[in-house]
Amino acid sequence: MVSSDHLNLVYDIKLSSVGPGHVTGSDVVHEPSNMDLAMKLHYLRGVYFFSSEAVQGLTVYRIKEPMFTWLNHYYRTCGRFRRSNSGRPLIKCNDCGVRIIEAKCDKTIDEWLEMKDSSLTKLLVSNHIVGPELPFSPLVFLQVTSFKCGGMSLGLSWAHVLGDAFSASDFINMWGQAMANQLPQHPVDLPKSFSMLVKPANRSQLATDPLSIKRVDPVGDNWITANNCKMEPFSFHITATQLTQLQAKISGHKATPPFECLCTIFWQSIARVCSRHEPEIVTVCKNERGSRRTGTLSNSAQIISTVKADFSVKEAKPKDVAALLVEHAVDERGLIESAVERDGGVSDFIIYGANLTFVNLEEASFYGLELNGQKPVHVSYLIDGIGDEGVVLVAPPGPKDSGKDSSEGKIVTVILPEDQVMELKSELKREWSIA
Amino acid sequence: MPQASPELSSSVKLKYVKLGYQYLVNHILTLLLIPIMVGVLIEVFRLGPDEILNLWNSLHFDLVQILCSSFLIIFAATVYFMSKPRSIYLVDYACYKPPGMLRVPFATFMEHARLVLSSQPKSVEFQTRILERSGLGEETCLPLTIHYIPPRPTMEAARDEAQLVIFSAMDSLLNKTGLKPKDIDILIVNCSIFSPTPSLSAMVINKYKMRSNIKSFNLSGMGCSAGLISIDLARDLLQVHPNSNAIVVSTEIITPNCYQGNQRAMLVPNCLFRMGGAAILLTNRRWERRRAKYRLVHVVRTHKGADDKAYRCVMEEEDPEGKVGISLSKDLMVIAGEALKTNITTTGPLVLPASEQLLFLLTLIGRKIFKQNWKPYIPDFKLAFEHFCIHAGGRAVIDELQQNLQLSAEHVEASRMALHRFGNTSSSSLWYELSYIEAKGRMKKGDRIWQIAFGSGFKCNSAIWKCNRSIQPPTDGPWLDCIHRYPVHIPEVVKL
């Protein structure tokens, strides 16, 4: 909950819609793949902060005008969900549009960032969900907030059913290109369905669900799950030097990739502070290089694997945990697709937070969105609609943060039940000097 | 098939009879003149050249008589030419093409309506039904302020829209014709709902720095037929002022028109009215004849305001909650039909060929004398005109006129397609339709065009033009990027 004096921080809210400038055509339908439907209860909330130099001279009209050409490429995001006769959701590409929110804030960008309160992000990006009326629920919300210093924040609220964080990031980056008049000439042809791209690893007739997903009670047309406890996000900035030290501490002479190092650290720390039970299984999401086409939206190009620990993680040596993460991750995408397919796409699942989930967003080009040739000063992404086990996101740092050596620092965002937050923070500080 | 052929042959015979009758009556003078001339020629040949010479010499002419007769002839000719009304030419016109960013797909319109009228689901349902049957397409445009939820119509936003639409159309027209703003002698702007002070015509004069002795007029409140009223006014002024240019700007500014209540009769305009505007250059300068596109032949204005029902059928008023909107009565189509009949009664004799007028007269006399239930003869206006531009007020209007005038689908194609692509742009819709016909390359020299517009009051106005030169499909204009997609089939009900 945002406290009452914070509610007035962002004001003068105006709503409008923006759709593709060209007619998509009547009866154009997109059928989400099984992987898309597995992700439908999740939402990405990204906020991009721009300094006043980057947005000089940008009126609302100048912001909206290129959107119409940009959305010609992404007409799918402008559609609305319907249910087919079998109950399986599909997107009718009827050009209804994305929702635009205009708002003002009386603080400067620096003052806002200094507040370091991740929960305030809710004011800068819409917390929409798809539903309760599917045909009238926009899939994407964009909030443009003007700050006192002349800077601007762009809040992207994205229904995960459209695509993963990499797709969302590419989507918004193309808007930056449209602003600079650098769009590709012809709209990228978005293929009808992605379900054939990834061959299921195991076509067995198992009736049990894979470990990475959790079947939730039917939510009907209101696409969000309720958590049993309040989830709180908080972020750490890990500099490049810190990262090298941590890598050394974990694996000694063997070089463990930075992502797996951070997963090890956080897995162990959470295992130690989690009072209810120790997380034995974690889900790891990573970008699958080479399987992503530019300009396409997909959920199938993100590898979702599970790692199961036979030993107690909180007592194990870090390098054993790291080795487990690197070598024993099992790609479960095929199983997930089969599980969704079994019910004809009608059942409701969650993936993020079904187990403690680590999402590798290092390769997402969050800072690729440029306005007036300038990168954002800060970008943060959260995932909404996650399960109670929590999520850890590893994202690239801002442009100021590149380390002197070849590796970069990272921004780690943790979303956990609020009762674990304080203990985790002290554990990380004590054991790993992360603050 | 043997059964069809006797009917077929009898209808074919009837067609030939009709054709023969039309040819006979329409060319009666020629047909009478020919035997007379033949008779005279035969007589001349019979008389021989000497006899004719003797006849000529026997006529005694002296100088005074010759001078007086020639003076009389010259005087009569001068009086004739001076009293002939000046020919009014339409040099060119330009229609405003709204950018793709202002377009309103059906889905967006309905979603916004649901959000704005969230407490009135029945009103939303009603608007959905109207939109499904409206005949509009997915590319019609509304101004920027109407895209907000809820819309925020302010005076400043209305002025912005007016500037956008009017200045774009004017720039395009000045570009096309090479006209300098200082050469404009008469300026008439018509916009029904939005009437600020200073007027829209003053806004145009200010923007283009026109001359201080320009004759400017601003017509407001006159509804969708105001475009033709402006043309009529321009024509009258051009009779009085020699060697002049007149610019007519016809538009309707949608921003103040946005009704935010829930009375059904007032929600219909929200579904149909869209952004649009046109600027037209008229002149009486004789040297413009070479490049002018059309010549104005007649303007016929009919006003049914004396009838209370007609007067009230399109009414701007406040609903019980105090929100202002335009209320359309249920009798609208009936009143429109009657207004059309009155207008045709005046227009018919001006344009119909003698054959049709004779038939109509005979049927009329027959009905009066014999008091039988003869069907009233509807003159075939297709003989009088090649092209029809029916104000795209809505699908019902076009259907009604198509039925009343017995027009084919091709005759009303321009109107239907303009409604589909641009929506009801009020007074400027006639110009989008004319532009469609030109874009399709159907306009040939000598073609006659009938523009019919209906408007609040209740008025039915017609303008009749004759095409001055064959017009090549233009390389600019509002239909440039989409004409290849037209005509489209417009379903009865669009499934939303």
Boltz contact constraints between the chains, C-beta under 6 A:
constraints:
  - contact:
      token1: [A, 14]
      token2: [B, 148]
      max_distance: 6.0
  - contact:
      token1: [A, 15]
      token2: [B, 149]
      max_distance: 6.0
  - contact:
      token1: [A, 16]
      token2: [B, 147]
      max_distance: 6.0
  - contact:
      token1: [A, 16]
      token2: [B, 148]
      max_distance: 6.0
  - contact:
      token1: [A, 17]
      token2: [B, 108]
      max_distance: 6.0
  - contact:
      token1: [A, 19]
      token2: [B, 105]
      max_distance: 6.0
  - contact:
      token1: [A, 19]
      token2: [B, 108]
      max_distance: 6.0
  - contact:
      token1: [A, 21]
      token2: [B, 100]
      max_distance: 6.0
  - contact:
      token1: [A, 23]
      token2: [B, 138]
      max_distance: 6.0
  - contact:
      token1: [A, 65]
      token2: [B, 101]
      max_distance: 6.0
  - contact:
      token1: [A, 68]
      token2: [B, 100]
      max_distance: 6.0
  - contact:
      token1: [A, 68]
      token2: [B, 101]
      max_distance: 6.0
  - contact:
      token1: [A, 94]
      token2: [B, 107]
      max_distance: 6.0
  - contact:
      token1: [A, 95]
      token2: [B, 105]
      max_distance: 6.0
  - contact:
      token1: [A, 96]
      token2: [B, 107]
      max_distance: 6.0
  - contact:
      token1: [A, 96]
      token2: [B, 108]
      max_distance: 6.0
  - contact:
      token1: [A, 96]
      token2: [B, 111]
      max_distance: 6.0
  - contact:
      token1: [A, 97]
      token2: [B, 108]
      max_distance: 6.0
  - contact:
      token1: [A, 136]
      token2: [B, 111]
      max_distance: 6.0
  - contact:
      token1: [A, 136]
      token2: [B, 114]
      max_distance: 6.0
